[in-house]
Amino acid sequence: MLRTEHDSGLTRPVSRSVSQRLLAPLVPACLLAPLLAAPVAASDLPNLIGLDAPDTAAGLERQAQEESEQFRGALDAETTEARFEITLAAPGSLELTAEAGADLTIQLFLLDLNGTRRIAADQSGVSATRSVRADGLAAGTYFAQVGRSSGSGTFVLQSQPALLEEPGDPEPHGTRDTARGIEPSSSVRGHLGFGNVEGTNTEDWFVLTTDNPGQLQVNVQGDEGLALQLYLYHQESGRTVASDTSGTAASRAITAEALADSTWLLQLRRRSGHGGYRLDTAFAPAAEITPPVASDRRDEAPLAALDTPRVGLLGYGTPTATDTEDWVRLRTESPGTLELTVQGDETLGVRMSAFHIDSTRSIAADRSGTQSARSLRLGGLEPGEWLVQLHRNTGHGAYRFLPTFVPASVSDDHGPNDHRDTARDIALGAETRGLLGYGIPPNFERDDWFRVTTDTHGALKVNAKAEEELAFRLSVFAAGQTRALAADTDGAASTRAATASALAPGTYLIHLQRTGGFGAYRLLPELVAASGTSDPEPNDHRELAAPIMPNAEQSGLLGYGLPWATDNEDWFRLRLDDPGQLRLAVEAEEALTLTMQLFAAGNTRALAADSDGAAPTRAIGPIGAAAGEYLIQLRRSDGHGAYVLTPTFNPQTVPSDPEPNDNREMARAIELDEAQAGLLGYGRRDGGTDSEDWFRVTLPKPGTLTVNAQGEEALRLQLHLFRAGDRRAIGADAQGISASRSVNASGLTAGIYLIQVSLSEGAGSYSLTPEFAPAPSVR
């Protein structure tokens, strides 16, 4: 706007404001000449209106555009100066040119907004032509003053502004507190180095807020004559984040990486010169975080879903606080394995540690070096809650965290059965599954105990097979005992087998003990029953002898029980109602060797035995057995197994001689010429054998006595004849071995004679006949 002001008090015609985007060139001085040809009165001066140019510029390009104002004035002795008000709608430069007529010399001044301070002047010497130029003017009102040096006449004043193409941001925002708000990704224009009497704008401030972590790039391009410096600050702390200040340059750029979501300040500072600039900001947000957002504190760690990847960020922050760790919480509902993987950007070095929720001691970690990829395998975990810490080692960036859960193949082993006192009952012949090595590191389940009950004799076979990662030992115990009956404990193996042989019916414990690793196992206890039927226990002592019948098989078992309490003896009681031939035979399994003895009841001396060597088969007899009770002892030598005992008895049909008649004092009277039956070789109650029978005959007169004895084929005997009271035989048939004997004694006197039938070997019945022939009568 131009406004004339004369000392004579003329009214001030007001012209329009000058507001341009483009810098316009000055009007050549030759254009003023036509205006100076004819002097005019000041009151006749018209307003001089500048011409607008088309607004087609873009960016910082410039286009010539004329925008000037001029008017005529007159000065004389009374009117010594004229003042014009000029308003710049935008920052820029202003050039004033004044040319007077031939009779007038002038001075030219450019004054500040209140007209009291000179900005520029052309007053030296004496001249009718003057010009001044002022650069870096702020938008506002200025005054052009033409003063008379000498003479009088008219003049023409030409104003030529050169305004910024795009003045840009609204002032004021030259302080931190008045910072202009901009978007994280935006483009704005501004100017620096322009001023007035109130001062020159030397810096501009901008404020922006990032809603996400990420990277901010800032580029500024100034006019050629403008040297700039660029700073980025964190608003809350006031600390510098990045800057570009070295040298003198119109172009500056900074890149701030790993910024947290926060508010930031940009300071653009003029170092020298003036001009416009263009400021471009570009914000690249980091990867979008997967909810729930991980916490920086372990006690606030959010629960993350298993088998679901989540994305997080590390290394982003402000000058006072950088996000260096993330915590997440995981929950496992069953035993299994957690496989944790994290893959960070190349710019991020990360460490990973795992914890039980109730412990501050890590159970596993992968933190050596500066890798961007980490992995952990947490095997053998019981159900529970776990914490994972992701710790930034170097740099910044996004990461992808994947917690994968592999449940154990057995969901529950029906514990607790970690001690023998809490052993779990399982069935024979049924497969049982369980787990070992699961727990809270470093405390893993080491032992599983099981209890089985057998109701028959046999071998307990236990087979256990585990997953490859589990190594364990296997032992079998009798209930209440700490000494193993059988075990498979050598080396480290995932398959075990143990057989406890020759077990009596009872309760047994199976112990699985982990030696390394973890995993599921299958356990199969089987009873291989003894092939024979057990004898009627208890019959381990003579007092407990079990009754058996003649000619009936009796099965039994020996060698079964416990190593320190094995069934080593079986006793049987056999009752014979008649004398006869008794044969005992026992046949055992090959694994069992035994001995056999026969006793008369109440006697500790064996009547017969088969005990030499080690054999599974034994036999006694046949032997002659008197009527009565007998005890049979089967004694284990080694091994174990079943046996069959067969007592074969052939009763004697011949009546026994009248016992007792085993010595001469007990000789039984028999009649002459009558057969007398008897038995020899049969056992007695006292444990001995009936080896002698004595008979007494009386001769009524002198004569010859013939005694005949005929035994069974199995009986070998001898025959003697004695005179009563005399121990010297008067007749005998004892040579060799024979079942038939005969003694003939003649010339005997009347009286008592004793007949002795004695056993050579065998047993059986015999028939004894004393025949008497009287001596011839003497006539």
C-alpha positions in Angstrom: 0.0 0.0 0.0 1.3 3.5 -0.8 0.1 6.5 1.0 1.3 10.1 0.4 2.1 12.4 3.2 3.1 16.1 2.6 4.2 18.7 5.1 1.4 20.9 3.8 -1.1 18.5 5.3 -2.5 17.0 2.2 -4.8 14.1 2.6 -3.2 10.7 2.2 -4.6 8.7 -0.7 -4.2 5.1 0.2 -3.2 2.5 -2.4 -3.8 -1.2 -2.1 -1.5 -3.6 -0.4 1.3 -5.3 -2.2 1.2 -9.1 -1.6 3.1 -11.4 -3.9 4.3 -15.0 -3.8 7.1 -14.4 -6.3 10.0 -12.1 -6.2 9.5 -9.4 -8.9 12.4 -7.7 -10.6 12.9 -3.9 -10.3 11.4 -1.6 -13.0 14.1 -0.1 -15.2 14.8 3.6 -14.6 14.0 4.4 -18.2 10.3 3.7 -17.5 10.3 6.7 -15.2 11.3 9.3 -17.8 7.9 9.9 -19.3 6.6 10.7 -15.9 9.0 13.5 -15.4 8.2 15.5 -18.6 5.6 17.8 -17.2 5.6 19.1 -13.6 2.3 18.9 -11.8 1.0 20.0 -8.4 1.2 17.6 -5.6 -2.6 17.7 -5.2 -2.9 16.5 -8.7 -0.8 13.3 -8.2 -2.8 10.1 -9.0 -2.5 6.9 -7.1 -0.1 4.5 -8.8 -1.4 1.0 -8.8 0.9 -2.0 -9.4 -0.1 -4.9 -11.7 -0.7 -8.4 -10.4 1.1 -11.3 -12.2 -0.3 -14.8 -12.6 0.4 -17.2 -9.7 1.9 -20.2 -11.4 5.0 -20.9 -9.4 5.6 -24.2 -7.6 8.1 -25.0 -5.0 11.0 -22.5 -4.8 11.1 -21.6 -8.5 11.0 -18.0 -9.4 9.1 -16.2 -12.1 9.5 -12.6 -13.1 6.6 -10.5 -12.1 6.3 -6.8 -12.0 4.5 -5.4 -9.0 5.4 -1.8 -8.4 3.8 1.5 -7.3 4.8 5.0 -8.2 3.5 8.5 -7.8 4.5 12.1 -8.4 5.2 14.7 -5.9 6.5 18.3 -5.6 9.0 19.9 -3.2 9.9 23.5 -2.7 11.1 25.8 0.0 7.9 25.3 1.9 7.4 21.7 1.3 10.8 20.1 2.0 9.8 16.4 2.3 7.2 13.9 1.3 6.6 10.6 3.1 4.9 7.5 1.8 3.6 4.5 3.7 4.4 1.1 2.2 3.0 -2.1 3.5 4.6 -5.4 2.6 2.2 -8.2 2.9 5.0 -10.8 2.9 8.6 -10.9 3.8 11.0 -9.8 1.1 13.1 -6.9 -0.2 12.2 -3.4 -1.2 13.9 -1.1 -3.7 12.9 2.6 -3.9 13.9 4.9 -6.8 13.2 8.7 -6.9 13.9 11.0 -9.8 13.3 14.8 -9.6 13.1 17.5 -12.3 16.1 19.5 -13.4 15.6 22.3 -10.8 15.3 20.0 -7.8 17.8 17.9 -5.9 16.6 15.4 -3.4 17.5 12.8 -0.7 15.8 9.4 -0.3 15.2 7.4 2.9 13.5 4.1 3.9 12.2 4.2 7.5 10.9 1.6 9.8 7.3 1.1 10.8 7.1 4.1 13.1 9.0 6.4 10.8 11.8 7.2 13.3 14.5 4.8 12.3 16.3 4.7 9.1 16.6 1.4 7.3 18.3 2.7 4.2 19.3 6.1 2.8 20.7 7.8 -0.3 21.7 11.4 0.7 25.3 11.9 0.0 26.2 14.7 -2.5 23.7 16.7 -4.6 21.6 14.7 -7.0 18.2 14.7 -8.6 18.2 10.9 -8.7 18.2 8.7 -5.7 17.7 4.9 -5.0 17.8 2.7 -1.9 17.4 -1.1 -1.4 16.6 -3.0 1.8 16.8 -6.8 1.9 15.4 -9.2 4.5 12.4 -7.1 5.4 9.7 -8.7 7.5 6.1 -8.2 6.4 4.7 -5.0 7.7 4.5 -1.2 7.2 7.5 0.9 6.2 7.9 4.6 5.1 9.6 6.0 2.1 10.7 9.6 2.6 11.8 12.0 -0.2 13.6 15.1 1.2 14.5 18.4 -0.7 18.1 19.3 -0.8 17.8 22.4 -3.0 15.6 23.9 -5.6 12.0 23.1 -6.3 10.1 21.0 -8.7 8.4 17.6 -9.1 9.6 14.1 -8.6 8.5 10.5 -9.2 8.9 7.8 -6.6 9.0 4.2 -7.8 8.7 1.3 -5.2 9.6 -2.1 -6.3 9.0 -5.0 -3.8 10.5 -8.4 -4.2 8.4 -10.7 -2.0 8.8 -14.3 -1.0 7.2 -16.6 -3.4 5.5 -18.5 -0.5 6.0 -16.9 2.9 4.8 -20.0 4.5 4.1 -20.6 8.2 2.3 -17.9 10.2 4.4 -16.0 12.6 5.1 -16.0 15.4 6.6 -19.5 16.1 10.1 -18.4 16.8 10.3 -19.9 20.3 9.9 -23.4 21.8 6.7 -22.3 23.5 5.1 -21.0 20.3 6.1 -24.0 18.2 3.8 -24.6 15.3 2.1 -28.0 15.2 2.7 -30.2 12.2 2.0 -33.8 11.3 4.8 -36.4 11.5 4.6 -36.7 7.7 4.1 -33.3 6.2 5.5 -30.4 4.2 5.5 -26.8 5.3 7.1 -23.6 4.1 8.7 -20.8 6.1 11.2 -18.1 6.0 14.2 -16.9 8.1 16.4 -13.9 8.2 13.7 -11.3 7.7 13.0 -8.6 10.2 12.2 -5.0 11.1 12.8 -2.6 14.0 11.5 -5.2 16.4 14.1 -7.8 15.3 14.9 -10.4 12.8 13.4 -13.9 12.8 16.3 -16.2 13.2 14.6 -19.5 14.1 11.4 -21.4 13.6 10.0 -24.1 15.9 7.7 -27.0 15.1 6.1 -29.6 17.2 4.9 -33.0 16.2 3.6 -36.1 17.9 4.3 -39.7 16.9 1.5 -42.1 17.9 3.7 -45.1 17.2 7.4 -45.9 17.6 9.3 -45.5 14.4 11.8 -43.5 12.3 11.6 -39.8 11.6 13.3 -38.2 8.6 13.5 -34.4 8.3 14.7 -32.5 5.2 14.9 -28.8 4.8 15.8 -26.9 1.6 16.4 -23.1 1.9 16.9 -20.4 -0.6 20.3 -20.0 -2.0 21.2 -17.1 0.3 20.0 -18.7 3.5 22.3 -20.8 5.7 20.5 -23.0 8.1 20.9 -25.3 11.1 18.5 -28.1 12.0 17.8 -29.7 15.5 15.4 -32.4 16.8 14.5 -32.4 20.5 12.5 -34.5 22.8 9.8 -32.2 24.1 9.5 -33.6 27.6 13.1 -33.8 28.5 14.4 -31.0 26.2 17.3 -33.2 25.2 18.7 -33.2 21.7 17.9 -36.2 19.6 19.6 -35.3 16.3 21.0 -32.3 14.5 22.7 -31.1 11.3 24.7 -27.9 12.0 28.1 -28.2 10.5 29.2 -25.7 7.9 27.0 -23.2 6.1 24.4 -24.8 4.0 20.9 -24.1 2.8 20.0 -27.8 2.8 19.9 -29.9 6.0 18.7 -33.4 6.8 18.5 -35.6 9.9 17.2 -39.1 10.5 16.1 -40.1 14.0 15.7 -43.9 14.4 14.1 -45.9 17.1 11.8 -43.1 18.4 9.2 -44.0 20.9 5.7 -42.7 20.6 6.1 -39.2 22.1 6.1 -35.5 21.2 9.1 -34.0 19.5 10.3 -30.5 18.7 12.1 -29.3 15.5 14.2 -26.2 15.6 15.2 -24.5 12.3 17.9 -21.9 13.0 19.2 -19.2 10.6 22.9 -19.1 10.6 23.3 -16.4 7.9 21.4 -14.7 5.1 17.7 -14.8 4.6 15.2 -16.5 2.5 12.4 -19.0 2.3 12.6 -22.7 3.0 10.7 -25.9 2.6 10.6 -28.3 5.5 9.6 -32.0 4.8 9.0 -34.6 7.5 8.5 -38.3 6.8 7.6 -40.7 9.6 7.9 -44.4 9.1 6.1 -46.3 11.9 7.7 -49.5 13.2 5.9 -52.8 12.8 2.5 -52.9 14.4 2.6 -54.5 17.8 0.5 -57.6 18.4 -1.8 -57.1 21.4 -1.6 -57.6 24.3 1.4 -55.3 24.4 4.3 -56.7 26.3 5.3 -55.0 29.5 8.6 -53.7 30.6 8.0 -55.2 34.1 7.8 -58.8 34.9 5.1 -58.3 37.5 2.9 -56.7 34.8 3.6 -59.2 32.0 0.5 -59.9 29.9 -0.7 -63.4 29.2 0.2 -64.3 25.6 -1.5 -67.0 23.6 0.4 -70.2 22.9 1.2 -71.2 19.3 0.4 -67.7 18.2 3.1 -65.3 16.9 3.2 -61.8 18.3 5.2 -58.8 17.1 6.9 -56.4 19.5 9.5 -53.6 19.5 12.7 -53.1 21.4 15.3 -50.3 21.4 12.8 -47.5 20.8 12.6 -44.6 23.2 13.5 -41.1 24.1 16.9 -39.6 25.2 15.9 -40.4 28.8 14.3 -43.8 28.4 14.8 -46.6 25.9 12.6 -49.7 25.8 15.2 -52.4 26.5 13.1 -55.4 27.6 9.7 -57.0 27.1 8.0 -59.5 29.3 5.3 -61.9 28.4 3.5 -64.5 30.4 2.6 -68.0 29.2 0.3 -70.6 30.7 0.5 -74.3 30.1 -2.5 -76.5 31.0 -0.8 -79.9 30.7 2.7 -81.3 30.9 4.8 -80.7 27.8 7.5 -78.8 26.1 7.7 -75.1 25.4 9.7 -74.1 22.2 10.4 -70.4 22.2 11.7 -68.6 19.1 12.3 -64.9 18.5 13.5 -63.3 15.2 14.4 -59.7 15.3 15.2 -57.2 12.6 18.8 -57.2 11.4 19.2 -53.9 13.4 18.2 -55.5 16.6 20.3 -57.7 18.8 18.2 -59.6 21.4 18.6 -62.0 24.3 15.9 -64.3 25.6 15.5 -65.8 29.1 12.7 -68.0 30.6 11.5 -68.1 34.2 8.9 -69.8 36.4 6.4 -67.3 37.5 7.4 -67.8 41.2 11.1 -67.6 40.7 13.6 -64.9 39.7 16.1 -67.5 38.7 16.1 -68.2 35.0 15.4 -71.8 34.0 16.9 -71.3 30.5 18.5 -68.6 28.5 20.0 -67.8 25.1 22.0 -64.6 25.5 25.6 -65.1 24.2 26.7 -62.9 21.4 24.6 -60.2 19.6 22.3 -62.3 17.5 19.0 -61.1 16.2 17.5 -64.7 16.4 17.2 -66.7 19.6 15.6 -70.0 20.5 14.9 -72.0 23.7 13.5 -75.4 24.3 12.0 -75.9 27.8 11.3 -79.6 28.0 9.6 -81.5 30.8 7.4 -78.7 32.1 4.6 -79.4 34.4 1.4 -77.4 34.0 1.9 -73.8 35.2 2.8 -70.2 34.3 6.0 -69.1 32.8 7.6 -65.8 32.1 9.7 -64.9 29.0 12.1 -61.9 29.0 13.2 -60.5 25.7 16.1 -58.1 26.3 17.6 -55.7 23.8 21.3 -56.3 23.4 22.1 -53.8 20.7 20.3 -51.6 18.2 16.5 -51.4 17.7 13.8 -53.0 15.7 10.8 -55.2 15.6 10.8 -58.8 16.6 8.5 -61.8 16.0 8.1 -64.0 19.1 6.5 -67.5 18.7 5.8 -69.7 21.8 5.0 -73.2 20.6 3.7 -75.8 23.1 4.1 -79.5 22.5 2.0 -81.4 25.0 3.3 -84.6 26.4 1.9 -87.8 24.8 0.5 -88.7 28.3 -1.7 -86.0 29.8 -1.5 -87.3 33.3 0.3 -90.1 35.1 -2.2 -90.2 38.0 0.3 -89.1 40.6 1.5 -88.4 43.1 3.4 -91.7 43.2 6.9 -90.3 43.8 7.6 -92.5 46.9 7.1 -96.1 47.8 4.6 -95.1 50.4 2.4 -93.6 47.7 2.9 -96.3 45.1 0.0 -96.5 42.6 -1.9 -99.8 42.3 -1.8 -101.2 38.8 -3.1 -104.5 37.3 -1.0 -107.3 36.0 -1.1 -107.7 32.3 -2.4 -104.2 31.7 -0.2 -101.4 30.2 0.2 -98.3 32.3 1.5 -95.0 31.0 3.2 -92.3 32.9 5.7 -89.4 32.8 9.1 -88.8 34.3 11.3 -85.7 34.2 8.5 -83.2 34.3 8.5 -80.4 36.9 9.7 -76.9 37.5 13.4 -76.6 36.5 15.7 -77.5 38.1 13.3 -79.8 40.1 12.0 -82.5 37.9 10.0 -85.6 38.9 12.6 -88.4 39.3 10.7 -91.4 40.7 7.4 -93.3 40.0 6.4 -96.2 42.1 3.8 -98.8 41.3 2.3 -101.7 43.3 1.1 -105.0 42.0 -0.4 -108.0 43.8 0.1 -111.6 42.7 -2.2 -114.4 43.8 -0.1 -117.3 42.5 3.5 -118.4 42.3 5.5 -117.4 39.3 7.9 -114.9 37.8 7.1 -111.2 37.6 8.3 -109.8 34.3 8.3 -106.0 34.0 9.0 -104.2 30.7 9.2 -100.4 30.4 9.7 -98.4 27.2 10.1 -94.6 27.2 10.4 -91.9 24.6 14.0 -91.4 23.4 14.6 -88.3 25.4 14.0 -90.1 28.7 16.6 -92.3 30.3 15.6 -94.3 33.4 16.3 -97.3 35.6 13.9 -100.1 36.6 13.8 -102.1 39.9 11.4 -104.6 41.5 11.0 -104.9 45.2 9.0 -106.9 47.7 6.6 -104.8 49.6 8.2 -103.6 52.8 11.7 -104.4 51.6 14.5 -102.1 50.3 16.5 -104.8 48.6 15.7 -105.2 45.0 14.5 -108.5 43.7 15.4 -107.6 40.1 16.8 -104.5 38.4 17.9 -103.1 35.1 20.0 -100.1 35.9 23.2 -100.3 33.8 24.0 -97.3 31.6 21.5 -94.8 30.2 18.6 -96.4 28.4 15.1 -95.6 27.4 14.1 -99.3 27.4 14.3 -101.5 30.4 13.3 -105.1 31.4 13.5 -106.9 34.8 12.3 -110.3 35.8 11.9 -111.3 39.5 11.7 -115.1 39.4 10.3 -117.6 41.8 8.0 -115.3 43.6 5.4 -116.4 46.0 2.0 -114.8 46.0 2.2 -111.3 47.5 2.6 -107.6 47.0 5.5 -106.2 45.0 6.7 -102.7 44.1 8.0 -101.4 40.8 10.3 -98.4 40.8 11.1 -96.3 37.7 13.9 -93.8 38.4 14.8 -91.1 35.9 18.5 -90.7 35.1 18.2 -88.0 32.4 15.9 -86.2 30.1 12.1 -86.3 30.2 9.2 -88.0 28.5 6.4 -90.5 28.6 6.8 -94.2 29.2 4.8 -97.4 29.0 5.0 -100.0 31.7 3.7 -103.6 31.4 3.9 -105.9 34.4 3.2 -109.6 33.7 3.1 -112.7 35.8 4.4 -115.9 34.3 2.7 -118.3 36.6 4.5 -121.4 37.8 3.6 -124.5 35.7 2.6 -126.6 38.7 0.0 -126.3 41.4 1.3 -125.1 44.7 1.5 -127.5 47.6 -0.9 -126.8 50.5 1.1 -124.2 52.3 2.3 -123.8 55.0 4.1 -127.2 55.0 7.6 -126.0 55.5 8.2 -128.0 58.7 7.6 -131.5 59.8 5.0 -130.2 62.3 3.2 -128.6 59.4 3.4 -131.6 57.1 0.5 -131.7 54.7 -1.4 -135.0 54.4 -1.2 -136.9 51.2 -2.8 -140.1 50.0 -1.0 -143.2 48.8 -1.0 -143.7 45.0 -2.1 -140.1 44.4 0.1 -137.4 42.8 0.8 -134.3 44.8 2.1 -131.2 43.0 4.1 -128.6 44.7 6.6 -125.7 44.3 10.0 -125.1 45.8 12.3 -122.2 45.5 9.6 -119.5 45.4 9.4 -116.6 47.7 12.1 -113.9 48.4 15.9 -114.3 48.2 16.1 -114.1 51.9 12.9 -116.0 52.6 12.6 -118.8 50.0 10.4 -121.8 50.3 13.2 -124.4 50.6 11.3 -127.4 52.1 8.0 -129.1 51.7 6.8 -131.8 54.2 4.1 -134.4 53.6 2.4 -136.9 55.9 1.5 -140.4 54.6 -0.6 -142.8 56.5 -0.4 -146.5 55.7 -3.2 -148.7 57.1 -1.4 -151.8 56.1 2.2 -152.9 55.6 3.3 -153.0 52.0 5.8 -151.9 49.4 6.2 -148.1 49.3 7.9 -146.3 46.4 8.4 -142.6 46.4 9.2 -140.7 43.2 9.4 -137.0 42.6 10.0 -135.2 39.3 10.7 -131.5 39.2 11.2 -128.9 36.4 14.8 -128.7 35.1 15.4 -125.4 37.0 14.8 -127.1 40.3 17.1 -129.6 42.0 16.1 -131.2 45.2 16.6 -134.1 47.7 14.1 -136.5 49.2 14.0 -138.3 52.6 11.5 -140.6 54.2 10.9 -140.6 58.0 8.8 -142.5 60.3 6.5 -140.1 62.1 8.0 -139.0 65.3 11.5 -140.0 64.3 14.3 -137.7 63.0 16.3 -140.5 61.5 15.6 -141.1 57.9 14.3 -144.5 56.9 15.5 -143.8 53.3 16.9 -140.9 51.3 17.9 -139.9 47.8 20.1 -136.8 48.3 23.4 -137.3 46.4 24.4 -134.7 43.9 22.0 -132.2 42.3 19.1 -133.6 40.4 15.5 -132.6 39.5 14.4 -136.3 39.9 14.5 -138.4 43.0 13.3 -141.9 44.0 13.1 -144.0 47.2 12.2 -147.7 47.3 10.4 -149.7 46.9 10.8 -150.4 50.6 8.7 -152.4 52.9 6.6 -150.2 55.1 4.8 -151.2 58.1 1.4 -149.8 58.8 1.6 -146.3 60.3 2.4 -142.7 59.5 5.4 -141.5 57.6 6.9 -138.1 56.8 8.3 -137.2 53.4 10.7 -134.3 53.1 11.4 -132.6 49.8 14.3 -130.1 50.1 15.4 -127.6 47.5 19.0 -127.7 46.6 19.0 -125.0 44.0 16.8 -123.1 41.6 13.0 -123.1 41.6 10.1 -124.8 40.0 7.3 -127.2 40.2 7.4 -130.8 41.1 5.1 -133.8 41.2 5.4 -136.3 44.1 4.0 -139.8 43.7 3.9 -142.2 46.7 3.2 -145.6 45.2 2.0 -148.2 47.8 1.3 -151.9 47.3 -0.2 -153.2 50.5 0.9 -156.5 51.8 -2.0 -159.1 51.6 -0.3 -161.6 53.8 -1.1 -161.0 57.4 1.8 -159.8 59.5 3.4 -162.0 62.1 2.3 -161.2 65.6 4.5 -158.2 66.5 6.5 -157.5 68.4 8.7 -160.6 67.9 11.9 -158.9 66.9 14.2 -160.6 69.4 14.4 -164.0 71.2 12.9 -162.7 74.3 9.7 -161.8 72.3 9.6 -165.0 70.3 6.0 -166.0 69.4 4.8 -169.6 69.9 3.8 -171.4 66.8 2.3 -174.9 66.3 4.2 -177.7 64.7 3.2 -178.6 61.2 1.3 -175.4 60.7 2.3 -172.5 58.4 3.0 -169.2 60.0 3.0 -166.0 57.8 5.3 -163.1 58.5 6.8 -159.9 57.1 10.3 -158.7 57.0 12.0 -155.6 55.7 9.2 -153.2 56.7 9.8 -150.1 58.7 9.1 -149.7 62.3 7.7 -146.8 64.2 11.0 -146.2 65.9 12.6 -145.6 62.5 14.2 -149.0 62.2 13.4 -151.8 59.9 11.8 -155.0 60.9 14.7 -157.3 60.1 14.1 -160.3 62.4 11.2 -162.4 63.5 11.5 -165.0 66.3 9.3 -168.0 66.9 9.1 -170.7 69.6 8.1 -174.3 69.0 7.9 -177.1 71.5 8.9 -180.7 70.7 6.8 -183.1 72.7 9.3 -186.0 72.2 12.6 -186.6 70.6 12.7 -186.5 66.9 13.7 -184.5 63.8 12.6 -180.9 63.2 12.6 -179.5 59.6 11.9 -175.7 59.2 11.0 -174.3 55.8 10.8 -170.6 55.0 9.5 -169.3 51.7 9.7 -165.5 51.0 8.3 -163.3 48.2 10.6 -162.7 45.3 11.6 -159.3 46.7 12.6 -160.7 50.0 15.9 -162.2 50.8 16.1 -164.0 54.1 18.2 -166.3 56.3 17.0 -169.0 58.7 18.5 -170.2 62.0 17.4 -172.8 64.6 18.4 -172.5 68.3 17.9 -174.6 71.4 16.1 -172.4 74.0 18.6 -170.8 76.2 21.5 -171.5 73.9 22.8 -168.8 71.6 24.6 -171.2 69.3 22.6 -172.3 66.3 21.9 -176.0 65.9 20.9 -175.4 62.3 21.1 -172.6 59.7 20.6 -171.8 56.1 22.3 -168.4 55.6 24.6 -168.8 52.7 24.1 -166.6 49.7 21.0 -164.6 48.9 17.8 -166.5 48.7 14.1 -166.1 49.3 13.8 -169.8 50.2 15.4 -171.4 53.2 15.3 -174.7 55.0 16.9 -176.1 58.1 16.8 -179.8 59.2 17.9 -180.8 62.7 17.7 -184.5 63.8 18.2 -186.2 67.1 16.5 -183.5 69.0 15.3 -184.1 72.4 11.9 -183.0 73.6 11.9 -179.4 74.5 11.6 -175.7 73.4 13.4 -174.5 70.3 13.7 -171.0 68.8 13.5 -170.2 65.1 15.0 -166.9 63.8 14.0 -165.6 60.3 16.3 -162.6 59.5 16.3 -160.2 56.6 19.1 -160.2 54.1 17.6 -157.5 51.9 14.3 -156.4 50.4 11.0 -156.6 52.0 8.1 -158.9 51.8 6.1 -161.7 53.3 7.1 -165.1 54.0 5.6 -168.4 55.1 7.3 -170.4 57.9 6.4 -174.1 58.4 8.0 -176.3 61.3 7.6 -180.0 60.5 8.2 -182.6 63.2 9.1 -186.3 62.8 9.3 -188.2 66.1 12.1 -190.6 66.6 11.3 -194.3 66.0 10.1 -196.1 69.1 12.5 -198.7 70.6 10.9 -202.0 71.3 
